[in-house]
Amino acid sequence: MLYDLNNKFQLMQAETYFEKLKESACVIELKKKVNRTLSQNRYLHLIISWFAVETGYTLEDVKREYFKKLCNPEIFLKEQKGILGEIISIRSSADLDSKEMTTAIERFRNWSAKEAGIYLPDANEDEWLKQIEIEISKHERWI
């Protein structure tokens, strides 16, 4: 469950729920929700989708291979050592804060223009983003 601790009513609800959990002596997970804007999420989805349309790759392939692994490995890739050796895990973009997301998007846009020859509009290019959204809707079942 999510609670906004800035809201007094939700804070009371969270405290009540926490007390109930304490009484049951169960194992819980408590973590802070990362603050990122919905507009940032929407913008990222649009430019990754547009790149997918332009290249013929799937949305997931673009996000994983180009956005995360190639353009932003220090943000997304984590080495984990275990008894059988090392593995590399990929961090979810949902775990990024606004600053990390801004950096990751900027790197992807720069790489896309320079290396792939695909211009990805800036977040404030509203008309261009509207056109992209229309084009993406025509290709959604393939990306």
C-alpha positions in Angstrom: 0.0 0.0 0.0 1.1 3.6 -0.6 0.6 6.4 1.8 1.4 10.1 1.4 3.0 11.0 4.7 2.4 14.7 3.9 -1.3 14.1 4.2 -2.4 13.9 7.9 -5.2 11.5 7.2 -3.0 9.1 5.2 -0.3 9.4 7.9 -2.8 8.3 10.5 -3.9 5.4 8.2 -0.3 4.3 7.8 0.4 4.4 11.5 -2.8 2.4 12.2 -1.8 -0.2 9.6 1.7 -0.3 10.9 0.5 -0.9 14.5 -1.7 -3.8 13.2 1.3 -5.3 11.5 3.5 -5.0 14.6 0.9 -6.9 16.6 1.0 -9.8 14.1 4.8 -10.0 14.3 5.1 -10.6 10.6 7.9 -9.7 8.2 7.2 -6.5 6.3 8.9 -4.4 3.6 9.0 -0.7 4.2 10.5 1.5 1.5 10.4 5.1 0.3 8.7 5.7 -3.0 11.0 7.4 -5.4 9.7 10.8 -6.6 9.5 11.1 -10.3 6.9 13.0 -12.3 4.3 11.3 -14.4 5.2 13.6 -17.3 8.8 12.3 -17.1 7.5 8.7 -17.3 5.2 9.6 -20.2 8.0 11.4 -22.1 10.4 8.5 -21.6 7.8 6.1 -22.9 7.2 8.3 -26.0 10.8 8.6 -27.0 11.6 5.0 -26.4 8.5 4.0 -28.4 9.5 6.4 -31.2 12.9 4.9 -31.4 11.3 1.4 -31.6 9.1 2.5 -34.4 12.0 4.0 -36.3 14.3 1.0 -35.9 11.9 -1.9 -35.9 12.9 -3.1 -32.5 10.4 -3.8 -29.7 9.8 -1.3 -27.0 11.3 -3.7 -24.4 14.4 -4.3 -26.5 15.0 -0.6 -27.0 14.6 0.1 -23.3 16.8 -2.8 -22.1 19.5 -2.9 -24.8 19.9 0.8 -25.8 18.4 3.0 -23.1 19.7 1.0 -20.1 22.7 -1.2 -21.2 24.3 0.9 -23.9 23.6 4.5 -22.9 23.3 4.3 -19.1 25.1 1.3 -17.7 26.4 3.0 -14.6 22.8 3.9 -13.7 21.1 0.6 -14.5 23.6 -2.3 -14.4 24.7 -3.7 -11.1 27.2 -6.5 -10.6 26.3 -9.1 -8.0 28.8 -11.6 -6.7 27.7 -14.9 -5.5 29.2 -18.3 -4.8 28.8 -19.3 -8.5 30.3 -16.1 -9.8 29.2 -12.7 -10.9 25.9 -11.8 -12.6 24.7 -8.5 -13.9 21.3 -7.3 -12.9 19.3 -4.5 -14.6 17.8 -1.9 -12.3 14.2 -0.9 -13.0 13.6 2.6 -14.2 10.9 2.8 -11.6 13.6 3.0 -9.0 15.2 6.2 -10.4 14.7 9.6 -9.0 14.0 12.7 -11.2 17.6 13.6 -11.5 18.8 10.2 -12.5 15.9 9.9 -15.0 16.8 13.3 -16.5 20.4 12.2 -16.9 19.4 8.9 -18.4 17.0 10.5 -20.9 19.6 13.1 -22.0 22.2 10.5 -22.6 19.8 8.4 -24.7 18.7 11.4 -26.7 22.3 12.4 -27.4 23.3 8.9 -28.4 20.3 8.4 -30.6 21.0 11.6 -32.6 24.7 11.0 -32.9 25.0 7.3 -33.4 21.6 6.1 -34.7 20.7 9.3 -36.6 17.3 9.4 -35.0 16.3 12.8 -33.5 14.3 12.4 -30.2 12.5 15.6 -29.3 13.1 17.5 -26.1 10.3 17.3 -23.5 9.1 20.8 -24.3 8.6 20.2 -28.0 4.9 19.6 -27.5 3.8 19.6 -31.2 6.5 17.2 -32.2 5.6 14.9 -29.3 1.9 15.0 -30.2 2.8 13.9 -33.8 5.0 11.1 -32.4 2.1 9.9 -30.1 -0.1 9.7 -33.2 2.4 7.7 -35.2 3.1 5.4 -32.3 -0.6 4.6 -31.9 -0.5 3.3 -35.5 2.3 0.9 -34.6 1.4 -0.1 -31.1 0.8 -3.8 -31.8 4.2 -4.2 -33.3 6.3 -2.4 -30.7 
